[in-house]
Amino acid sequence: MKTYTLLLFTLLTITVSSCKNDDDNTPPIEQLPEATQEGLGTFGCLINGQAFVETGTFFNTFYQQVDGEFFFGITGEFEDKNPSAIAMGTNQRTIEEGETLNLKLNESGNAYARVFFSPSENNFQSAFTDEQENTGTLTITKLDFENGIVSGTFEMNMIDPFTGEVVTITEGRFDTLFTQ
């Protein structure tokens, strides 16, 4: 009887603690993924202080040599949010572990970023880094060719093309596998 009472109490406690109050309309608070270096497939950042975490709908990473030149790219998408995606990469430029790259124009030899703004469905525009108003950095914290792991951090300020306001992206981090 003691075991049965203990089991019933445990089940009741689990059931009550897992129930959601229907009167609570507070959206869940997203948290940034840990800053790991294991190829865990994570991508997130704070955008104007709010956590944005990659939803997995269009997550892509590569570091490839094409015609003797190296190209790196990573894109994270945030479903039902504005901005809706961040893409960063290099154009005919190698990356190295421990290196911090200034995000500039998407030209040969540069690292760059593109942020997709979409205040409503089927309405989007992009902002590109440009060395003047839209600036930032990308730091490669791990580059492991043997296991295909790339990890890093990023931050940037971008002008929202719809509102003209500065969007501050901080505490950006990613830890993923890349194709070669």
C-alpha positions in Angstrom: 0.0 0.0 0.0 2.9 2.3 0.8 4.4 1.8 -2.6 1.1 2.3 -4.3 0.6 5.6 -2.4 4.1 6.8 -3.3 3.5 5.9 -7.0 0.2 7.7 -7.1 1.7 10.8 -5.4 4.6 10.9 -7.9 2.3 10.6 -10.9 0.0 13.3 -9.5 3.0 15.6 -8.9 4.3 15.1 -12.5 0.8 15.7 -14.0 0.2 18.9 -12.0 3.6 20.3 -12.7 3.3 19.7 -16.4 -0.2 21.3 -16.8 -0.3 24.7 -18.5 -2.4 27.4 -17.2 -4.8 28.4 -20.1 -5.0 31.9 -18.7 -1.3 32.4 -19.2 -0.8 33.9 -22.6 2.9 34.7 -22.0 5.0 33.4 -25.0 7.7 31.0 -24.1 11.1 32.7 -23.4 13.7 31.5 -25.9 17.2 31.1 -24.7 20.4 31.2 -26.8 22.1 27.9 -27.3 25.3 27.3 -25.3 28.5 28.5 -27.0 29.8 25.0 -27.8 32.4 23.7 -30.2 31.2 20.1 -30.9 29.2 20.4 -34.2 25.8 20.4 -32.4 23.9 22.3 -35.2 23.1 25.4 -33.2 22.7 29.0 -34.3 21.3 31.9 -32.3 21.8 35.6 -31.3 20.2 38.5 -29.5 18.4 40.9 -31.8 17.7 44.2 -29.9 18.0 42.1 -26.7 15.5 39.4 -27.7 16.7 35.8 -28.2 16.5 34.5 -31.8 17.2 30.8 -32.2 17.5 29.0 -35.6 14.4 27.0 -36.3 16.0 24.4 -38.5 14.0 25.2 -41.6 16.9 26.6 -43.7 20.1 26.0 -41.7 23.0 25.6 -44.0 26.8 25.7 -43.6 29.6 25.1 -46.1 33.3 25.8 -46.5 34.4 24.8 -50.0 37.2 25.4 -52.5 35.8 26.4 -56.0 38.3 27.1 -58.8 41.1 27.4 -56.4 39.3 30.0 -54.2 37.7 29.3 -50.8 34.1 30.2 -49.9 32.5 30.0 -46.4 28.8 30.4 -45.8 26.3 29.9 -42.9 22.6 30.8 -42.9 20.2 30.7 -39.9 16.5 31.3 -40.3 14.1 32.5 -37.6 10.6 31.3 -38.4 7.8 33.9 -37.9 10.2 36.6 -36.7 11.7 39.8 -38.1 14.5 39.8 -39.1 13.8 36.4 -40.6 17.3 35.2 -41.4 21.0 36.0 -41.1 23.6 34.8 -43.7 27.3 35.3 -43.3 30.2 34.2 -45.3 33.5 34.8 -47.2 34.0 35.5 -50.8 37.3 34.1 -52.2 38.8 34.1 -48.7 40.0 31.4 -46.3 39.0 31.3 -42.7 41.2 30.3 -39.8 40.5 29.2 -36.2 40.9 32.2 -33.8 40.5 34.7 -36.6 38.1 37.7 -36.2 36.9 39.0 -39.6 35.4 42.5 -40.2 32.1 42.1 -42.1 32.4 44.2 -45.2 30.9 44.3 -48.7 30.3 41.0 -50.5 33.4 41.3 -52.7 36.4 39.1 -53.4 38.7 38.7 -50.4 36.0 39.9 -47.9 33.8 38.5 -45.2 30.2 39.8 -45.3 26.7 39.4 -43.8 23.2 39.7 -45.1 20.2 40.1 -42.9 16.7 39.4 -44.2 13.9 41.6 -42.9 10.3 40.6 -43.4 7.7 42.5 -41.5 4.9 40.6 -43.2 4.4 37.4 -45.2 5.7 37.7 -48.8 7.3 41.1 -48.1 11.1 41.1 -47.5 14.2 43.1 -48.1 17.8 42.5 -47.3 20.5 44.6 -45.7 24.2 43.9 -46.4 27.2 44.8 -44.4 28.9 47.8 -46.0 31.7 49.2 -43.7 29.7 52.4 -43.0 26.3 51.9 -41.3 26.0 48.1 -41.5 29.0 46.8 -39.7 30.0 43.8 -37.7 32.5 41.0 -36.9 32.6 37.3 -37.3 35.0 35.2 -35.1 35.9 31.6 -36.0 36.4 29.9 -32.6 36.8 26.4 -34.0 37.7 25.0 -37.5 38.1 21.2 -37.5 38.6 19.8 -41.0 38.9 16.2 -39.8 35.4 16.2 -38.2 33.9 19.0 -40.4 33.1 21.3 -37.4 33.0 25.1 -37.5 32.0 27.2 -34.5 32.0 30.9 -34.1 30.6 34.1 -32.7 29.2 37.2 -34.4 27.8 40.7 -33.8 26.6 43.5 -36.1 24.5 46.6 -36.5 22.2 46.7 -39.5 19.7 49.3 -40.7 16.2 47.9 -41.2 15.3 48.8 -44.8 11.6 49.2 -43.8 11.9 51.4 -40.8 15.4 52.9 -41.1 16.1 51.9 -37.4 19.4 50.3 -36.3 19.0 46.7 -35.4 21.6 45.5 -32.9 22.7 41.9 -33.2 24.8 40.7 -30.3 25.9 37.5 -28.6 25.7 35.6 -31.9 27.0 32.1 -31.9 27.0 29.0 -34.0 28.3 25.4 -33.7 27.7 23.2 -36.6 29.0 20.7 -39.2 30.0 22.0 -42.6 30.3 20.4 -46.0 33.6 20.5 -47.9 
